[in-house]
Amino acid sequence: MQPALYDLSPALRLMLMGAMLALGPLAWVWVRNQQGSGSGRLQALTLLTLFLTFDLVLFGAFTRLTDSGLGCPDWPGCYGSATAAGAHAQIEQAQAAMPTGPVTHAKAWIEMVHRYLAMAVGVLIAALAAAAWSRRRRGDPVNAWWPTATLAWVCLQGAFGALTVTMKLFPAIVTLHLLGGMVLLALLCRQAVAWDLASRGTGPEAVPAGLRAGLLAAFALLWLQIALGGWVSTNYAVLACSEFPKCQGDWWPAMDWRHGFEIWRDLGMTAAGEHIPFAALTAIHFAHRLAAYALFAALALLAWQLRQHGVLSRQSNWIAGLALWQLATGLSNVVLGWPLAAAVSHTGGAAALVVVCTWALRASAGARATAGAARLDSRRVAT
């Protein structure tokens, strides 16, 4: 018998577990910054939350790539329990019926650990928002709206996590869940960079207007590529092309673009309810490959131009290195048959690029910005 898709009976226990997990990072920040200011503690907590959110994105990729997304087929618990151990009998029965899953003991634990980590990150973000409003009420020049927006976004991200399970890995929902995690990274990174600028009493670095436009264009292309990559992964289209640079022995293989990019449909099916043709999976894979060429060229050009202008040197090095990392891990996925380490690393590289490009955008401004505006910006804490 299938469990109810939503069973809120373990919700309180799960929230308590998330709070207990979050106590460790909160205590660490407090001890490490005991002699510092309230703003210093907020800055440290923002950086730590950003780091843990990055880890959460990686573990989310691991959960998806090990086919553990339905390891517990209900939400928020596992067969109405707060742990996989509490659902041992139900998992044993499901595993006996289908030994390879989707429900097994290992997959259930992977899925539940992912949920625990997500709840802990949610608690940390709630703590950030509460602390920011507290400092603001005391008269500190703290912009509490960015932490508040981040809190609202992590709640929305949690809703997409629930839908990922209850809609049985619906490709559009899973892709949006991946994009939501990347947006969460960008929101936290923006705040971390703002805190860094404020602590050093500096404003954004001036860059030529054309170069900043190039940075924005590369950032937009990065988001498109992440969406395409999520669509490849959620449709299991990575192995539609198992060679490089050709695909299926051809430079332009047979592709079904219409069915490949029907957005609102069940996993493995067309919108009409038929099995999705292999040519559609090929189109999904090939679109990601074509966009990868464009993104790699854009990132390489951007890194070179930043070095030529002598601005954002750290970011330019990271952009160049991560572009090469994505090329290597992407090729490994294709020619080595989608190994787990390369697949998780590929998602990690995409997440790192989101962080670095957000960092570069927040740490820079058009060269026409006045010195007075830059000084004013440096006094606006975490804006």
C-alpha positions as CSV (number, residue, x, y, z in Angstrom):
1,M,0.0,0.0,0.0
2,Q,1.3,3.4,-1.0
3,P,1.6,6.0,1.9
4,A,-0.2,9.3,1.8
5,L,1.9,11.8,-0.2
6,Y,1.8,14.3,2.6
7,D,2.0,13.2,6.2
8,L,2.7,16.1,8.6
9,S,2.8,14.0,11.8
10,P,6.6,13.9,12.0
11,A,6.9,17.6,11.0
12,L,7.6,18.9,14.5
13,R,10.3,16.3,15.2
14,L,11.9,17.0,11.9
15,M,12.0,20.8,12.6
16,L,13.6,20.0,16.0
17,M,16.2,17.9,14.3
18,G,17.0,20.7,11.8
19,A,17.3,23.2,14.7
20,M,19.6,20.8,16.6
21,L,21.8,20.5,13.5
22,A,21.9,24.2,13.1
23,L,23.0,24.7,16.7
24,G,26.5,23.5,15.8
25,P,27.2,26.2,13.2
26,L,25.5,28.9,15.3
27,A,27.6,28.0,18.4
28,W,30.8,28.0,16.3
29,V,30.1,31.4,14.9
30,W,29.3,32.8,18.4
31,V,32.5,31.3,19.9
32,R,34.8,32.4,17.1
33,N,33.4,35.9,17.1
34,Q,32.7,36.4,20.8
35,Q,34.9,39.4,21.0
36,G,33.7,40.9,17.7
37,S,30.8,43.1,16.9
38,G,27.3,42.0,16.1
39,S,28.0,42.9,12.4
40,G,31.0,40.7,12.5
41,R,29.0,37.8,13.7
42,L,26.4,38.4,11.0
43,Q,29.1,38.4,8.4
44,A,30.6,35.2,9.7
45,L,27.2,33.5,9.9
46,T,26.4,34.6,6.3
47,L,29.7,33.1,5.0
48,L,29.1,29.8,6.9
49,T,25.5,29.5,5.7
50,L,26.8,30.1,2.1
51,F,29.3,27.3,2.6
52,L,26.7,24.9,4.0
53,T,24.2,25.8,1.3
54,F,26.9,24.9,-1.3
55,D,27.3,21.6,0.5
56,L,23.6,21.1,0.4
57,V,23.5,21.7,-3.3
58,L,26.2,19.0,-3.8
59,F,24.4,16.6,-1.6
60,G,21.2,17.3,-3.5
61,A,23.0,16.4,-6.7
62,F,24.3,13.2,-5.0
63,T,20.7,12.4,-3.9
64,R,19.4,12.8,-7.5
65,L,22.2,11.0,-9.2
66,T,21.9,8.0,-6.9
67,D,18.2,7.8,-7.7
68,S,17.4,8.4,-4.0
69,G,14.9,11.2,-4.6
70,L,12.0,8.8,-4.0
71,G,13.8,6.8,-1.2
72,C,11.0,8.0,1.0
73,P,7.9,8.3,-1.1
74,D,6.1,10.7,1.2
75,W,6.9,14.2,2.7
76,P,8.2,15.5,5.0
77,G,9.1,12.3,6.8
78,C,9.6,8.7,5.7
79,Y,6.4,6.6,5.8
80,G,5.2,9.0,8.5
81,S,8.4,8.7,10.6
82,A,11.0,11.3,11.3
83,T,13.8,8.8,10.4
84,A,14.4,6.0,8.0
85,A,15.0,3.7,11.0
86,G,11.4,4.4,12.1
87,A,10.2,3.2,8.7
88,H,12.3,0.0,8.6
89,A,9.3,-2.3,8.1
90,Q,7.8,-0.3,5.3
91,I,11.1,0.1,3.5
92,E,11.8,-3.6,3.9
93,Q,8.5,-4.4,2.3
94,A,9.1,-2.0,-0.6
95,Q,12.6,-3.2,-1.1
96,A,11.5,-6.9,-1.1
97,A,9.0,-6.0,-3.9
98,M,11.6,-4.0,-5.9
99,P,15.1,-4.8,-4.7
100,T,16.7,-2.0,-6.8
101,G,14.4,0.7,-5.7
102,P,13.1,3.4,-5.9
103,V,12.7,2.6,-2.1
104,T,15.7,0.9,-0.4
105,H,17.2,1.3,3.0
106,A,20.3,3.1,1.6
107,K,18.2,5.4,-0.6
108,A,15.8,6.3,2.2
109,W,18.7,7.3,4.4
110,I,20.3,9.4,1.6
111,E,16.9,11.2,1.1
112,M,16.3,11.8,4.8
113,V,19.9,13.2,5.4
114,H,19.2,15.6,2.5
115,R,16.0,16.7,4.2
116,Y,17.8,17.2,7.5
117,L,20.5,19.3,5.9
118,A,17.9,21.4,4.1
119,M,16.1,22.0,7.3
120,A,19.3,23.0,9.1
121,V,20.1,25.5,6.3
122,G,16.6,26.9,6.6
123,V,17.1,27.4,10.3
124,L,20.4,29.2,9.7
125,I,18.8,31.5,7.1
126,A,15.9,32.2,9.6
127,A,18.6,33.1,12.2
128,L,20.2,35.4,9.7
129,A,17.0,37.3,9.0
130,A,16.1,37.5,12.7
131,A,19.6,38.8,13.6
132,A,19.5,41.4,10.8
133,W,16.2,42.8,12.0
134,S,17.5,42.8,15.6
135,R,20.6,44.8,14.6
136,R,18.4,47.2,12.5
137,R,16.1,47.8,15.5
138,R,19.2,48.8,17.5
139,G,20.0,51.5,15.0
140,D,22.7,49.7,13.0
141,P,22.8,50.4,9.2
142,V,21.8,46.9,8.3
143,N,19.7,46.1,5.3
144,A,17.5,43.3,6.6
145,W,15.5,42.9,3.4
146,W,18.0,40.7,1.7
147,P,18.1,38.1,4.5
148,T,14.3,38.3,4.6
149,A,14.1,37.7,0.8
150,T,16.5,34.7,1.3
151,L,14.3,33.3,4.0
152,A,11.2,33.6,1.7
153,W,13.1,31.9,-1.1
154,V,14.3,29.0,1.1
155,C,10.7,28.4,2.1
156,L,9.7,28.3,-1.6
157,Q,12.7,26.0,-2.3
158,G,11.3,23.7,0.4
159,A,8.0,23.6,-1.3
160,F,9.7,22.6,-4.6
161,G,11.5,19.9,-2.6
162,A,8.2,18.5,-1.5
163,L,6.8,18.6,-5.0
164,T,9.8,16.8,-6.3
165,V,8.8,13.8,-4.1
166,T,5.0,14.0,-4.4
167,M,5.0,14.6,-8.1
168,K,7.4,11.6,-8.6
169,L,10.4,13.4,-10.0
170,F,8.4,15.4,-12.5
171,P,11.2,16.8,-14.7
172,A,10.1,20.5,-14.7
173,I,9.8,20.5,-10.9
174,V,13.2,18.8,-10.4
175,T,14.8,21.3,-12.7
176,L,13.2,24.2,-11.0
177,H,14.4,22.8,-7.6
178,L,17.9,22.7,-8.9
179,L,17.6,26.3,-10.2
180,G,16.2,27.3,-6.8
181,G,19.2,26.0,-5.0
182,M,21.4,28.0,-7.3
183,V,19.4,31.2,-6.7
184,L,19.8,30.6,-2.9
185,L,23.5,30.5,-3.4
186,A,23.4,33.7,-5.4
187,L,21.3,35.5,-2.7
188,L,23.7,34.4,0.1
189,C,26.8,35.2,-1.9
190,R,25.6,38.7,-2.6
191,Q,25.1,39.4,1.1
192,A,28.5,37.9,1.9
193,V,30.2,40.2,-0.6
194,A,28.3,43.2,0.7
195,W,29.5,42.4,4.3
196,D,33.1,42.1,3.1
197,L,33.0,45.4,1.3
198,A,31.4,47.1,4.3
199,S,34.0,45.6,6.7
200,R,36.8,46.9,4.6
201,G,35.2,50.3,4.1
202,T,35.4,50.1,0.3
203,G,33.0,50.2,-2.5
204,P,32.6,48.1,-5.7
205,E,35.6,48.0,-8.0
206,A,35.1,50.2,-11.1
207,V,35.1,48.3,-14.4
208,P,34.5,49.5,-18.0
209,A,30.9,49.5,-18.9
210,G,31.5,47.1,-21.8
211,L,33.3,44.6,-19.6
212,R,30.5,44.7,-17.0
213,A,28.0,44.1,-19.8
214,G,30.0,41.1,-20.8
215,L,30.0,39.9,-17.2
216,L,26.2,40.2,-17.1
217,A,25.9,38.4,-20.5
218,A,28.1,35.5,-19.3
219,F,26.0,35.3,-16.1
220,A,22.8,35.1,-18.1
221,L,24.3,32.4,-20.3
222,L,25.4,30.5,-17.2
223,W,21.8,30.4,-15.9
224,L,20.6,29.1,-19.3
225,Q,23.2,26.4,-19.3
226,I,22.4,25.3,-15.7
227,A,18.7,25.0,-16.7
228,L,19.7,22.9,-19.7
229,G,22.0,20.8,-17.6
230,G,19.2,20.2,-15.1
231,W,16.9,19.2,-17.9
232,V,19.5,16.7,-19.2
233,S,20.0,15.2,-15.7
234,T,16.3,15.0,-14.8
235,N,15.5,13.4,-18.1
236,Y,18.4,11.0,-17.9
237,A,19.7,12.2,-21.2
238,V,23.4,12.3,-20.4
239,L,24.1,9.0,-22.2
240,A,22.1,9.8,-25.3
241,C,25.5,10.8,-26.7
242,S,28.4,8.6,-25.4
243,E,31.2,10.0,-27.5
244,F,32.8,13.4,-28.2
245,P,32.9,15.6,-30.3
246,K,30.5,13.5,-32.4
247,C,27.2,12.1,-31.1
248,Q,26.1,8.6,-32.2
249,G,28.8,8.7,-34.9
250,D,27.4,11.9,-36.4
251,W,28.1,15.6,-36.1
252,W,24.3,16.3,-36.2
253,P,22.4,13.2,-35.1
254,A,18.7,12.6,-35.5
255,M,16.9,14.8,-32.9
256,D,13.3,15.4,-31.8
257,W,13.3,18.9,-30.5
258,R,9.5,19.1,-30.1
259,H,9.2,16.2,-27.7
260,G,12.5,16.9,-26.0
261,F,11.5,20.3,-24.9
262,E,7.9,19.7,-23.9
263,I,8.1,21.1,-20.5
264,W,5.0,19.9,-18.6
265,R,5.1,16.1,-18.8
266,D,5.9,13.1,-16.6
267,L,9.3,11.6,-16.5
268,G,10.0,9.4,-19.5
269,M,6.8,10.4,-21.2
270,T,5.6,12.9,-23.7
271,A,2.8,15.3,-23.0
272,A,0.5,13.0,-24.9
273,G,1.3,10.2,-22.4
274,E,3.5,8.2,-24.8
275,H,7.1,7.0,-24.1
276,I,9.5,9.7,-25.0
277,P,11.5,8.8,-28.1
278,F,15.3,8.4,-28.0
279,A,15.7,11.2,-30.5
280,A,14.1,13.6,-28.0
281,L,16.7,12.6,-25.4
282,T,19.4,13.2,-28.0
283,A,18.0,16.7,-28.6
284,I,18.1,17.5,-24.9
285,H,21.7,16.3,-24.6
286,F,22.8,18.2,-27.8
287,A,21.2,21.5,-26.7
288,H,23.2,21.3,-23.5
289,R,26.4,20.5,-25.5
290,L,25.9,23.4,-27.9
291,A,25.2,25.9,-25.0
292,A,28.3,24.5,-23.3
293,Y,30.5,25.6,-26.3
294,A,29.0,29.1,-26.1
295,L,29.4,29.4,-22.3
296,F,33.0,28.1,-22.3
297,A,33.9,30.7,-25.0
298,A,32.1,33.5,-23.0
299,L,33.8,32.6,-19.8
300,A,37.3,32.3,-21.4
301,L,36.8,35.7,-23.1
302,L,35.6,37.2,-19.9
303,A,38.5,35.9,-17.8
304,W,41.0,37.2,-20.4
305,Q,39.4,40.6,-20.6
306,L,39.3,40.9,-16.8
307,R,43.1,40.2,-16.7
308,Q,43.7,42.6,-19.6
309,H,42.0,45.4,-17.7
310,G,43.6,44.4,-14.4
311,V,40.3,44.2,-12.5
312,L,38.7,41.5,-10.4
313,S,41.9,39.4,-10.6
314,R,40.8,36.8,-8.1
315,Q,37.5,36.3,-9.8
316,S,39.1,36.1,-13.2
317,N,41.3,33.3,-12.0
318,W,38.4,31.4,-10.5
319,I,36.3,31.9,-13.7
320,A,39.1,30.5,-15.9
321,G,39.7,27.5,-13.6
322,L,36.1,26.6,-13.2
323,A,35.5,26.8,-16.9
324,L,38.2,24.2,-17.4
325,W,36.8,22.2,-14.5
326,Q,33.4,22.1,-16.2
327,L,34.9,21.1,-19.5
328,A,36.8,18.2,-17.9
329,T,33.9,16.9,-15.8
330,G,31.4,17.4,-18.6
331,L,33.6,15.3,-21.0
332,S,34.0,12.7,-18.2
333,N,30.3,12.3,-17.9
334,V,30.0,11.6,-21.6
335,V,33.0,9.4,-22.4
336,L,33.2,7.5,-19.0
337,G,29.5,6.7,-18.8
338,W,28.3,9.3,-16.3
339,P,30.4,8.3,-13.3
340,L,29.0,9.5,-10.0
341,A,32.0,11.5,-8.9
342,A,32.2,13.4,-12.2
343,A,28.5,14.1,-12.2
344,V,28.4,15.5,-8.7
345,S,31.6,17.5,-9.5
346,H,29.9,18.9,-12.6
347,T,27.0,20.2,-10.5
348,G,29.5,21.6,-8.0
349,G,31.4,23.4,-10.7
350,A,28.2,25.0,-11.9
351,A,27.3,26.1,-8.3
352,A,30.8,27.5,-7.9
353,L,30.5,29.5,-11.1
354,V,27.2,31.0,-9.8
355,V,29.0,32.0,-6.6
356,V,32.0,33.5,-8.4
357,C,30.0,35.4,-11.0
358,T,27.7,36.8,-8.3
359,W,30.8,37.8,-6.3
360,A,32.2,39.5,-9.4
361,L,28.9,41.4,-10.1
362,R,28.5,42.6,-6.5
363,A,32.1,43.5,-6.2
364,S,32.1,45.6,-9.3
365,A,30.3,48.6,-10.8
366,G,30.4,50.6,-14.0
367,A,33.4,52.9,-14.4
368,R,31.1,55.9,-14.6
369,A,30.0,55.4,-11.0
370,T,31.0,58.5,-9.0
371,A,33.4,58.2,-6.0
372,G,30.7,59.6,-3.8
373,A,28.3,56.9,-4.8
374,A,31.0,54.3,-4.1
375,R,31.6,55.7,-0.6
376,L,27.9,55.7,0.1
377,D,27.6,52.1,-1.0
378,S,30.4,51.1,1.3
379,R,28.5,52.5,4.3
380,R,25.4,50.5,3.5
381,V,25.9,47.3,5.4
382,A,24.9,44.1,3.6
383,T,22.8,45.9,0.9
